[in-house]
Amino acid sequence: MKGLLHLYIGDGKGKTTAAVGLAVRAAGNGLRVGFVQLLKGADTGEQRALRHIPGVCVLDNPETVPFATTAADRAMLAAQCEKRLAWASEHMAVFDLLVLDEALTAVSLELVPEQTLEALTRGRPQQLELVLTGRTAPQALLDAADYITRMEALRHPYDAGTPARRGVEY
């Protein structure tokens, strides 16, 4: 089976949730799944759940600074993203499905060079199904994608002042 490239993009809720759902489906069908989150804190709900599913390998997150405001914070976050993508690149041959959650966001925030992510997608094994999430995607990745799913926010409680809720938004 030839692996395809999936992009889950947009300003709406559900990009990570869709990627987790695909990971669960793949694992349930005996596929080997890798799950890597960039720009998310340590020990997310997704990681806790996926660790219990046979066939899923979750790369643990270091503590991150989700809203890097200083140059030092941005440099630390960029280094963490680069390390996580390097790990994914080195290990992708052992997976049938690899999710790189928020990889597109890392590119749009200029924490990771666009060329790094493009090279990773071009260099993936032929059988690897690759999922990238984030609000936007560079044109080269849009052109290369086999699936593009856009999540659109029509209404969200955050806009009315409701803070993010554990177990629902994170």
N, C-alpha and C positions, 0 to 999 in steps of 0.2 A: 504494500500500500504506500502510495506517495503521500508524504506529509504536506500539509497546507499551512499557510500563514493566516492567522486570525488577528484582527484589530478590533478591540472594544474601545470605542472612543465616545466623547461627548461630555456635556456638562451635567448630565443626569446621573442619578443613583443607579447602581446595578452593574457596573463594569467588573469589579472584583467578584461580585456575587455570581455573575455569568461565568467567569473564569473558574471559580470554585465548583460550580455546577458541572462544567465540562470535565474538570479534573475528577470529580466523583464518578461521573458516568464512565470515563475512561478506565479508572481503577476498577470499577464494578465489572468491566468487561475484560479484565486481566491485563490491561496495558500498564506499562511502567510510567509513572508520573513524577515530574519534578516541579516544585512550586517555590518560586523565589519572589519575595516582596522587596521592592525598593521604596524608600521614602515612607515607610510605616514603622511604628514603634515595635519594640520587642514583644513577643508573645501575643500576637493578635488572636482574635477569636477564630479566624480562618486557620491559622497555624495550629491552634489547639485542637480543632476538629479534625483537620487533615492528618495530623500525626497518628490518629487512631485507625486510619484506613490502610489496610495492607496494599503494598504496591506504590504508595505515595511517599516520596522523599521531600521533606520540607527543609529548606535552608534556614536555620534560625537567624533571626534579625538581631543585630546589636542594638543597643539603645541609640535612637536617632534623635535629631533635633528637627521636629516636623516643620517648624517655621524658622528656618535659619535666617537670622537677621544680620549677623556679623560676618565679616569676611572669613574669620576663622571657622565659624559654624558651617558656612557654605563649602569651604575647602574640606572640612571633615566629612560632610555629607557627600560631596563629589567623590572623595576617596572611597567611601563605603560603597557607593553605587558602582564605581569602576571595579572594585573587588568582587562584588556580587555578580556582575556581568562576566568577569573573567572566570569565576567559578562555573557559571552556567555554560560558558563557551567550552571550558575544559571537560565538562561532564555531560554535555548534551547527547553524546553517542549512546549513553546507557538508558535514555528515556525514549518512550514513544510519544509522549506529550510533555511539553515544557511550558509552564506559565511564568512570564516575567511581568508581574503586577507592578504597575506604575513606571515601567521602563520608558514609555512614551512621555510621561510627565518629567522624568529625569532629563530627557532630551530637551523638552520645551523650556525647562528652567535653566538650561545650559549647564547642567551638572555633569552631563555625559555628552560627548560629541556625537552628533547625528551619525557620523561615519562609523563610529564604534558599533552602534546598534544595526546599521545597515550591513556592516561586515559580518556581524553575528548571524543575521538572517540569511545572508548569501552563503555563509560557510556551514550552515546546519546540515546534518545528515539528511539524505533524501527521504527517509522514513519519518522524520521528526515533525510532528504537528506542533506548531509554535504559536503561542498566544501572547500578545502584547496589549497592555491596557494603559490608558491615560486619556486626558481630555482632548488632546489634539495629536496629530501624527504628521510627520514631514511628508511632503509630496512623494518622495521616492518610495517610502513604505506604503503609502496609499496605492501607488501604482503597482507595487509588488504583491499586495495582499490578495488572498483568495476569498476571504470573508472580511467584510467591514460591517460592524454593527455599531450604530450611533444611538447612544442613550440620550434622550432629550428631557430636560426638566420642564415639566408643564406647571407643576406646583410642588413646593417642598416646605415643610414646617419650619425649617431654618430661616426662611425668608420672613416668617412671621414672629421670629424671636425664639423659637424652640431650639435649644441646644442639641447637638448630636447625642444620640442615645446608645448606650452600650447594648450590643446584641442586635441592633437594627442598623445604625449607621457605621458602627465600628465594632 
